[in-house]
């Protein structure tokens, strides 16, 4: 007999929810996952083979700098990156220093993938030398490391550094190479520790973690196949985000399902029935949650930035795999292991579980929170709203104009030190020239136009291939400076005006300029679309309009507050120079989609309880029974994203921090206080225009009184 006093239905009554919970079908589900894991699991380890961390993997597809990057392939047999070896002696370069640099130049030709070195060239002040070494992108990290080892073996007092595109690229690739393993270990440790604290069981955590690992493996395999056969762009950033996202989201879904299963074990003697009921009730919220995040992420396909466009399907695949594993494999494993997996706090069947005493014992803290909200709803939502609005003023500190080369790293690698040395003794744009490609017939006028452009220090010799000419222009200002960006804009205007040249301008500075412009466009186009899509999903789930509007409004306020607070912390505590141009959009996608998640988990349960008890008692009941598990889920997700905040790359560190901060703010303040208080104050009108707004359940005898209704039927 169930809590309602009626005969319990069999798991067949629950259709799909009864499959992983069935006495026989649970073994079928497990066997299918074993087959899938055996067939696709090995592909997960190959994800690094399809990662693309070169410029084209990040650039806007149709930008002028991207076109130049593609045209440059005709001017070289192999893909190369320029390494700039710079030597510095503040007292002045000596003859021994000159001899050392010349000897090194001969040795640089033996580096892996090296082409003919050029140099050393002295600076005008006589305090530095620089040598240029084109390196093929075959074993770049080893080549740069070997060059650094060789160059640093100089006379005492002579400093040497390897910078340029190759030096900076090698430093960046080193981070990405170690990213996946570090993040997996960090995320796993965070999840295991938090699950041990949440479940207070030495065994229960194993099942969710095992299921999350399977979900991660499947998502990596799926992304590998998409990259290999569907031309999906995957880079180190998206692969790193995939790891923490899958671990965090999968664990969130596990927490919600396990909590509902544990609740139903008190009401059902048969654990198969308990799981079937739990999965049947929890699935709509889980599916709506995954759909919200996945569809929001897929909106990134409309981005111009290749890196942003590629992240959408990568992360969406991770969320879908997490949902699949946590709604099939996890419930099957839980019913296979039985109640003992909860040891020592094993949930026993208790017909009196729904009585006030049992309810209070199980949810005492959140029952008290519900009482506070019912007593002063208007005060609570007003105070929390004012507090969140105050945090939004920090948005004035947000500098999303892009990061300089030095600003991309938390510390200062050798390539950045080398850039600073170059800026002291050579034209600041040395090693990162602007690249102009046009018709070879217009080579003369192009060279003259480039040389006359303000901000250009010198123009290299023209190189002609296949009817095209390439000219490199060294800029007077640092390649990542605003002055250099203005020079590129002027240079483009000038060369576009050369008759019959069909010239295009690329290079490091032009690339940064195009990235910033594409990111601004992506923000304007994608954010409204995501808001519309998420709103439609909420309307479909809750069959109302007012409640989804409340949810969206509170999540947007939470997003703005999180971004404002993070901007202040980035500037005044961490000392970051700003954020990547695409940072606001990605922060919006993750914070809004994940923030809505917790509101979905709450309001779906509130709607379920409101149909039985009435809206206001249903709000209190929904908050009470979901408070602990949703808070735990938020802490776990924040903890996994916080692993990104420990990385040496500013972009990923900022993303990890803002998502962790925003999830905690949304979980603790918005979902626990602001949204319930607003909903309680408005009452049944939150379900407009649905049927719940037109009339309350007969059980709602205490509607509007602010008292708790603890008894319900299922």
C-alpha positions in Angstrom: 0.0 0.0 0.0 1.2 3.5 -0.8 0.8 6.7 1.2 -2.5 7.4 -0.5 -4.0 4.2 0.8 -4.5 2.8 -2.6 -2.9 -0.3 -4.1 0.5 0.4 -5.5 0.8 0.2 -9.2 3.6 -1.9 -10.8 6.6 -0.3 -12.5 4.9 -0.9 -15.8 2.5 2.0 -15.0 5.4 4.4 -15.2 6.3 3.5 -18.8 9.8 4.7 -19.5 10.5 5.5 -15.9 9.8 1.8 -15.1 12.5 0.5 -17.4 15.7 1.2 -15.4 13.7 0.5 -12.2 12.3 -2.8 -13.4 13.2 -6.1 -11.8 14.5 -7.6 -15.0 14.9 -4.5 -17.2 17.4 -2.9 -14.9 19.9 -5.6 -15.9 19.1 -4.9 -19.6 19.8 -1.2 -19.0 23.1 -2.0 -17.3 24.1 -4.4 -20.1 23.4 -1.8 -22.8 25.6 0.7 -21.0 28.4 -1.9 -20.7 28.1 -2.5 -24.5 28.1 1.3 -25.2 31.0 1.9 -22.9 33.0 -0.9 -24.5 32.3 0.3 -28.1 32.7 4.1 -27.6 34.8 4.4 -24.4 38.2 4.1 -26.2 37.3 7.1 -28.4 37.2 9.4 -25.3 41.0 9.2 -25.0 41.3 10.4 -28.6 39.6 13.8 -28.0 43.0 15.5 -27.7 43.8 14.3 -31.2 41.1 16.4 -32.8 41.6 19.5 -30.7 42.5 22.6 -32.8 44.2 25.4 -30.9 45.6 27.3 -33.8 44.3 30.8 -34.8 41.7 29.5 -37.2 40.0 27.5 -34.4 39.3 30.8 -32.5 38.8 33.4 -35.2 35.5 34.7 -36.7 35.0 32.5 -39.8 34.4 35.4 -42.3 36.7 38.0 -40.8 39.4 39.7 -42.8 42.1 38.4 -40.6 40.8 34.9 -41.0 40.9 35.3 -44.8 44.5 36.5 -44.5 45.4 33.4 -42.4 44.1 31.1 -45.1 45.8 33.1 -47.9 49.1 32.8 -46.1 49.1 29.1 -46.6 50.1 29.7 -50.2 53.2 31.5 -49.1 54.7 28.6 -47.2 55.1 24.9 -47.8 54.3 24.1 -44.2 52.4 25.8 -41.4 54.9 27.8 -39.4 54.9 30.1 -36.4 57.6 32.7 -35.9 59.8 32.4 -32.8 61.6 35.5 -31.7 64.7 35.0 -29.6 65.6 38.2 -27.8 68.9 38.8 -25.9 69.3 41.7 -23.5 72.2 43.2 -21.5 71.2 46.5 -19.9 74.8 47.7 -19.9 75.2 47.1 -23.6 75.7 44.0 -25.8 79.3 42.8 -25.8 81.4 41.0 -28.5 81.0 37.8 -26.5 77.2 38.3 -26.5 77.2 38.8 -30.2 79.3 35.7 -30.8 76.9 33.7 -28.5 73.9 34.9 -30.5 75.5 34.1 -33.8 76.4 30.6 -32.6 72.9 30.1 -31.4 71.5 31.1 -34.8 73.4 28.2 -36.4 72.1 25.8 -33.7 68.5 27.0 -34.0 68.4 25.6 -37.6 68.6 22.1 -35.9 65.5 22.6 -33.8 62.5 20.3 -34.5 60.6 21.8 -37.5 62.9 24.9 -37.8 63.3 26.7 -41.1 66.2 29.0 -41.9 66.8 31.4 -39.0 67.5 35.1 -39.6 69.7 37.3 -37.3 70.9 38.2 -34.9 69.8 41.8 -35.4 71.0 44.5 -32.9 68.7 47.2 -31.4 69.5 50.8 -32.1 70.4 51.4 -28.4 72.9 48.6 -28.5 71.4 46.8 -25.5 69.6 43.9 -27.2 69.7 41.4 -30.1 66.9 39.5 -31.8 66.8 36.4 -34.0 63.9 35.1 -36.0 63.2 31.4 -36.3 60.2 30.1 -38.3 59.0 26.8 -36.7 56.7 24.3 -38.2 53.7 23.4 -36.0 54.7 19.8 -35.6 56.5 19.7 -32.2 56.2 23.3 -31.2 56.5 22.9 -27.5 59.8 20.9 -27.7 61.2 23.2 -30.3 60.6 26.3 -28.1 61.8 24.5 -24.9 65.0 23.5 -26.7 65.5 27.1 -28.0 65.1 28.5 -24.5 67.6 26.0 -23.1 70.1 26.9 -25.8 69.7 30.7 -25.6 69.9 30.9 -21.8 73.4 29.3 -21.7 75.0 32.6 -22.3 77.7 34.8 -20.6 76.8 36.0 -17.1 74.5 39.1 -17.3 73.0 38.2 -20.7 69.3 37.5 -20.4 67.5 35.5 -23.2 63.9 34.8 -23.9 61.8 33.1 -26.6 58.7 35.1 -27.6 56.7 35.8 -30.7 53.8 33.8 -32.0 55.7 30.5 -31.4 56.8 31.4 -27.9 53.4 32.5 -26.8 51.7 29.6 -28.6 54.0 27.0 -26.9 53.2 28.6 -23.4 49.5 28.4 -24.2 49.6 24.8 -25.6 51.4 23.6 -22.4 48.5 24.8 -20.4 46.0 23.1 -22.7 48.0 19.8 -22.8 47.7 19.5 -19.0 44.2 20.8 -18.8 42.0 17.7 -19.2 43.9 15.5 -16.7 44.1 18.2 -14.1 40.4 19.2 -14.4 39.2 15.6 -14.2 41.2 15.0 -11.0 40.2 18.3 -9.5 36.5 17.9 -10.3 36.4 14.3 -9.1 38.0 15.2 -5.8 35.6 18.1 -5.3 32.6 15.9 -6.1 33.7 13.0 -3.9 34.4 15.2 -0.9 31.1 17.0 -1.2 29.1 13.8 -1.7 30.7 12.3 1.4 29.6 15.4 3.4 26.1 15.5 1.8 25.3 11.8 2.0 27.2 11.0 5.2 27.7 7.5 3.6 31.0 5.8 2.7 29.4 3.9 -0.1 26.6 6.0 -1.7 28.9 8.5 -3.4 30.4 5.7 -5.6 27.3 5.2 -7.7 26.8 8.9 -8.7 30.5 9.3 -9.4 30.7 6.2 -11.4 27.7 7.3 -13.5 29.2 10.8 -13.9 32.5 9.2 -15.2 30.5 7.2 -17.7 28.6 10.3 -18.8 31.9 12.2 -19.2 33.4 9.3 -21.3 30.4 9.2 -23.5 30.3 12.9 -24.0 34.0 13.0 -24.9 33.4 10.1 -27.4 30.5 11.9 -28.9 32.5 15.2 -29.3 35.4 13.2 -30.8 33.0 11.8 -33.4 31.4 15.2 -34.1 34.9 16.7 -34.5 36.2 14.0 -36.8 33.1 13.5 -39.0 30.9 16.6 -38.7 33.7 19.3 -38.8 33.0 20.5 -35.2 35.7 22.8 -33.9 37.1 21.7 -30.5 39.8 23.5 -28.7 41.4 23.3 -25.3 39.0 25.7 -23.7 35.9 23.9 -24.8 37.4 20.5 -23.8 38.2 21.8 -20.4 34.7 23.3 -19.9 33.2 20.0 -21.0 34.9 18.2 -18.2 33.7 20.4 -15.4 30.3 20.9 -16.9 29.5 17.2 -17.3 30.8 16.3 -13.9 28.9 19.2 -12.3 25.6 18.7 -14.2 25.6 14.9 -13.9 26.2 15.2 -10.1 23.4 17.7 -9.8 21.0 15.4 -11.6 22.1 12.5 -9.4 21.5 14.5 -6.2 18.0 15.4 -7.3 17.1 11.9 -8.3 18.7 10.2 -5.3 16.9 12.6 -2.9 13.6 11.8 -4.5 14.4 8.1 -4.5 15.3 8.3 -0.8 12.1 10.1 -0.1 10.0 7.4 -1.9 11.8 4.6 -0.1 10.1 5.8 3.1 6.7 5.4 1.3 7.3 2.2 -0.7 8.3 -1.2 0.6 9.5 -2.2 -2.9 12.6 -0.3 -3.9 11.7 -0.9 -7.6 8.4 0.9 -7.1 10.2 3.7 -5.2 12.6 4.3 -8.0 9.9 4.1 -10.7 7.9 6.7 -8.8 10.9 8.9 -8.1 12.1 8.8 -11.7 8.6 9.4 -13.0 8.2 12.5 -10.8 11.7 13.8 -11.3 12.1 13.3 -15.0 10.1 16.3 -16.3 12.3 18.7 -14.2 15.5 16.9 -15.3 14.5 16.9 -18.9 13.4 20.5 -18.8 16.7 21.4 -17.1 18.8 19.6 -19.7 16.8 21.0 -22.5 17.2 24.6 -21.2 20.9 24.3 -20.9 21.4 22.3 -24.1 19.2 24.5 -26.3 20.7 27.6 -24.8 24.2 26.3 -25.6 23.2 25.3 -29.1 22.2 29.0 -29.7 25.9 29.6 -29.8 25.9 28.0 -33.3 24.8 31.4 -34.5 28.0 33.0 -33.2 30.6 34.4 -35.6 33.5 33.4 -33.3 34.6 29.9 -34.2 35.6 29.1 -30.6 32.2 30.2 -29.3 30.3 28.4 -32.1 32.2 25.2 -31.4 31.6 25.4 -27.6 27.9 25.2 -28.0 27.6 21.7 -29.5 30.5 20.5 -27.3 28.8 21.5 -24.1 25.3 20.6 -25.3 26.6 17.0 -26.1 27.9 16.8 -22.5 24.6 17.9 -20.9 22.6 15.4 -23.1 25.0 12.5 -22.2 24.8 13.5 -18.5 21.0 13.4 -18.6 21.0 10.0 -20.4 23.4 8.4 -17.9 21.6 9.9 -14.8 18.1 8.8 -15.9 19.0 5.3 -17.0 22.3 4.0 -15.6 22.1 5.7 -12.2 18.6 4.4 -11.3 19.5 0.9 -12.6 22.6 0.8 -10.4 20.7 2.2 -7.4 18.0 -0.5 -7.5 20.6 -3.2 -8.2 22.6 -2.3 -5.1 19.5 -1.9 -2.9 18.8 0.1 0.2 22.1 -0.9 1.8 24.0 1.5 -0.4 22.7 4.4 1.8 24.4 2.9 4.9 24.5 3.9 7.7 21.5 6.2 7.1 19.4 3.5 5.4 15.8 4.8 4.5 13.2 2.4 5.8 9.6 2.1 4.8 7.4 4.0 7.2 3.7 4.5 6.7 3.8 7.5 9.1 6.5 9.3 7.1 4.0 11.9 5.9 3.0 12.9 9.4 4.3 16.2 10.8 6.8 14.6 13.1 8.5 12.6 10.4 8.4 15.6 8.0 9.9 18.0 10.5 12.7 15.5 11.3 13.6 15.1 7.6 13.4 18.8 6.6 13.6 20.8 9.8 15.9 23.6 8.5 14.1 24.2 5.3 10.7 24.0 7.1 11.9 26.9 9.3 13.0 28.9 6.2 9.6 28.3 4.7 8.0 29.7 7.9 10.1 32.8 7.7 9.1 33.4 4.1 5.4 32.9 4.8 5.6 35.4 7.6 7.3 38.2 5.8 7.4 37.5 2.0 7.3 41.1 0.9 10.1 42.2 3.2 12.3 39.2 2.0 11.9 39.8 -1.7 12.4 43.5 -1.3 15.6 43.2 0.7 17.1 40.5 -1.5 16.3 42.5 -4.6 17.9 45.6 -3.3 21.0 43.6 -2.3 21.3 42.1 -5.8 20.7 45.4 -7.5 23.5 46.9 -5.4 25.9 44.2 -6.7 25.0 45.1 -10.3 26.8 48.5 -9.9 30.0 46.6 -10.1 29.3 46.2 -13.9 31.0 49.6 -14.2 34.3 47.9 -13.5 33.9 45.3 -16.2 36.4 45.8 -19.0 35.4 43.4 -21.8 37.6 45.0 -24.4 39.8 41.9 -24.7 43.0 40.8 -23.1 46.6 41.7 -24.1 49.0 38.8 -24.5 50.3 39.4 -21.0 46.8 39.7 -19.6 45.9 36.2 -20.8 48.1 34.5 -18.2 47.7 34.6 -14.4 51.5 34.6 -14.0 54.1 35.9 -16.4 55.6 33.1 -18.7 58.8 33.5 -20.6 57.1 34.7 -23.8 55.5 37.6 -22.0 58.8 38.6 -20.5 60.3 38.5 -23.9 57.6 40.8 -25.3 58.5 43.3 -22.6 62.2 43.2 -23.6 61.3 43.6 -27.3 59.2 46.7 -26.5 62.1 48.3 -24.6 64.6 48.0 -27.4 62.9 47.4 -30.7 59.7 48.8 -32.4 57.0 47.5 -30.1 55.4 45.5 -33.0 58.5 43.5 -33.7 57.7 39.8 -33.9 54.0 40.4 -34.5 53.8 42.3 -37.8 50.6 43.3 -39.7 50.3 41.1 -42.8 49.0 42.6 -46.0 48.1 40.3 -48.9 46.9 41.6 -52.3 47.3 41.2 -56.0 50.9 41.0 -57.1 50.3 43.5 -59.9 49.7 46.2 -57.3 52.8 45.3 -55.1 54.4 48.7 -55.7 51.4 50.9 -54.8 50.6 48.6 -51.8 54.1 48.9 -50.4 54.1 52.7 -50.7 50.6 53.0 -49.1 51.7 50.8 -46.2 54.9 52.8 -45.6 52.9 56.1 -45.6 50.4 54.8 -43.0 50.9 56.5 -39.6 51.9 53.9 -37.0 53.9 51.7 -39.4 57.6 51.6 -38.5 58.9 49.6 -41.5 57.8 47.4 -44.4 59.4 44.1 -45.2 60.4 42.9 -48.7 57.4 41.7 -50.8 57.0 38.0 -51.4 55.1 36.9 -54.5 53.3 33.6 -55.0 50.5 32.5 -57.4 49.7 36.1 -58.4 49.5 37.3 -54.8 51.9 39.5 -52.9 52.5 39.5 -49.2 54.0 42.4 -47.3 54.7 42.5 -43.5 54.4 45.8 -41.7 56.1 46.3 -38.3 54.0 48.6 -36.1 55.4 51.2 -33.9 53.2 50.3 -31.0 52.8 47.0 -29.2 50.7 44.5 -31.1 48.1 44.2 -28.3 47.7 47.9 -27.7 44.8 50.2 -28.6 47.2 52.4 -30.6 48.1 49.4 -32.8 44.4 48.6 -33.3 43.9 52.2 -34.6 46.8 51.7 -36.9 45.2 48.5 -38.3 42.0 50.3 -38.9 43.8 53.1 -40.8 45.9 50.6 -42.7 42.8 48.7 -43.8 41.2 51.9 -45.1 44.3 52.8 -47.0 45.1 49.5 -48.7 41.4 48.9 -49.5 41.6 52.1 -51.5 44.5 50.9 -53.7 43.2 50.3 -57.2 43.0 46.7 -58.3 44.9 45.5 -55.2 42.0 43.6 -53.5 44.2 43.8 -50.4 43.4 42.4 -47.0 45.1 43.0 -43.6 45.7 40.4 -41.0 48.2 39.5 -38.3 48.0 39.5 -34.5 46.6 43.0 -34.0 44.0 42.6 -36.8 42.9 39.3 -35.4 42.3 40.8 -32.0 40.3 43.6 -33.6 38.1 41.2 -35.5 37.6 39.0 -32.5 36.3 42.0 -30.5 34.0 43.1 -33.2 32.6 39.6 -33.7 32.1 39.2 -29.9 30.1 42.4 -29.8 27.9 41.2 -32.6 27.4 37.8 -31.0 26.3 39.4 -27.7 23.7 41.5 -29.5 22.3 38.6 -31.5 22.5 35.5 -29.2 21.5 36.8 -25.8 17.9 37.8 -26.9 17.4 34.5 -28.7 18.6 32.5 -25.6 16.1 34.5 -23.4 13.3 33.7 -25.8 14.1 30.0 -26.0 14.5 29.5 -22.2 11.2 31.4 -21.7 9.4 29.1 -24.1 10.7 26.0 -22.3 9.6 27.3 -18.9 6.1 28.1 -20.3 5.8 24.6 -21.7 7.0 23.0 -18.4 4.9 25.0 -16.0 1.9 25.7 -18.3 1.9 29.3 -17.2 3.3 32.7 -18.1 3.6 34.6 -14.9 5.8 32.1 -13.1 8.2 31.8 -16.0 8.5 35.6 -16.2 9.3 35.7 -12.5 11.9 33.0 -12.9 13.5 34.8 -15.9 13.5 38.1 -14.1 15.1 36.8 -10.9 17.8 34.8 -12.9 18.6 37.9 -15.0 19.0 39.9 -11.8 21.2 37.2 -10.4 23.3 37.2 -13.6 23.8 40.9 -13.5 24.7 40.8 -9.8 27.2 38.0 -10.3 28.9 39.7 -13.2 29.1 43.0 -11.3 30.5 41.4 -8.2 33.0 39.3 -10.3 34.1 42.4 -12.2 35.0 44.2 -8.9 36.9 41.1 -7.7 38.7 40.6 -10.9 39.9 44.2 -10.9 40.6 45.0 -7.3 41.4 41.6 -5.7 42.9 39.5 -8.5 44.4 42.4 -10.4 43.3 41.1 -13.9 43.4 43.7 -16.6 39.9 42.8 -17.9 38.1 40.0 -19.6 38.1 38.3 -23.0 35.7 39.9 -25.4 33.6 36.8 -25.5 33.4 36.5 -21.7 30.1 38.3 -21.1 28.3 36.0 -23.6 29.6 32.8 -22.2 29.0 33.9 -18.6 25.4 34.8 -19.6 24.8 31.4 -21.2 26.1 29.4 -18.3 24.7 31.6 -15.5 21.2 32.0 -17.0 20.9 28.3 -18.2 22.3 26.9 -15.0 20.5 29.4 -12.8 17.1 28.6 -14.4 18.0 25.0 -13.6 17.6 25.4 -9.9 14.4 27.5 -10.4 13.0 24.7 -12.5 13.8 22.1 -9.9 12.0 24.2 -7.3 9.0 25.4 -9.3 8.3 22.1 -10.9 7.9 20.6 -7.4 5.9 23.7 -6.3 3.5 23.1 -9.1 3.2 19.4 -8.2 2.4 20.3 -4.6 0.2 23.2 -5.5 -2.1 20.9 -7.4 -2.7 19.1 -4.2 -2.5 21.7 -1.5 -3.0 25.1 -3.1 -0.4 27.6 -4.3 0.9 29.1 -1.1 1.1 25.9 0.9 2.5 24.3 -2.3 5.3 26.9 -2.4 6.2 26.3 1.2 6.1 22.5 0.7 8.1 22.6 -2.5 10.8 24.8 -0.9 10.9 22.6 2.2 11.4 19.3 0.4 13.8 20.6 -2.3 15.8 23.1 -0.2 18.5 20.7 1.0 19.1 18.8 -2.2 19.0 21.9 -4.5 21.5 23.7 -2.2 23.7 20.7 -2.2 23.5 20.5 -6.0 24.5 24.2 -6.3 27.4 23.7 -4.0 28.6 20.7 -6.1 28.3 22.5 -9.4 30.0 25.6 -8.0 32.8 23.4 -6.6 33.4 21.8 -10.0 33.5 25.1 -11.9 35.8 26.5 -9.1 38.4 24.1 -10.4 38.7 26.3 -13.5 39.5 29.2 -11.3 42.8 27.6 -10.3 44.1 27.5 -13.9 46.9 29.8 -15.1 44.8 31.1 -18.0 42.9 34.2 -17.1 39.9 33.5 -19.4 39.2 30.1 -17.8 40.0 31.3 -14.3 37.4 34.1 -14.7 34.9 31.8 -16.2 35.3 29.3 -13.4 35.0 32.1 -10.7 31.9 33.8 -12.2 30.0 30.6 -12.7 30.9 29.3 -9.2 30.0 32.7 -7.6 26.8 33.0 -9.7 25.6 29.5 -9.0 26.0 30.0 -5.2 24.3 33.3 -5.4 21.4 31.9 -7.3 21.1 28.8 -5.1 21.3 30.5 -1.8 19.6 33.8 -2.4 17.4 33.7 -5.5 16.1 30.1 -5.3 15.9 30.0 -1.5 14.5 33.4 -0.7 13.7 35.8 -3.6 11.7 33.5 -5.9 9.7 31.8 -3.2 8.9 35.1 -1.5 7.8 36.7 -4.7 5.7 33.7 -5.6 4.1 33.5 -2.1 3.3 37.2 -2.2 1.6 36.9 -5.6 -0.2 33.7 -4.8 -2.1 31.6 -7.3 -1.8 34.3 -10.0 1.7 33.0 -10.7 0.0 30.2 -12.6 -1.9 32.5 -15.0 -3.3 31.7 -17.4 -3.3 28.0 -16.3 -6.0 26.2 -14.5 -4.2 26.4 -11.1 -4.8 30.2 -11.3 -8.5 29.8 -11.7 -9.3 27.7 -8.7 -7.4 26.0 -5.9 -7.4 22.4 -4.8 -10.0 21.5 -2.1 -7.0 20.5 0.1 -6.0 24.2 0.2 -8.0 25.0 3.3 -5.1 27.1 4.7 -4.4 29.2 1.5 -3.3 32.7 2.4 -2.9 32.0 6.1 0.9 31.6 6.0 0.6 28.3 7.9 2.4 25.1 6.7 0.5 22.2 5.3 2.5 19.1 5.9 0.1 16.3 4.9 -0.4 15.4 1.3 -1.4 12.5 -0.9 0.5 10.8 -3.7 
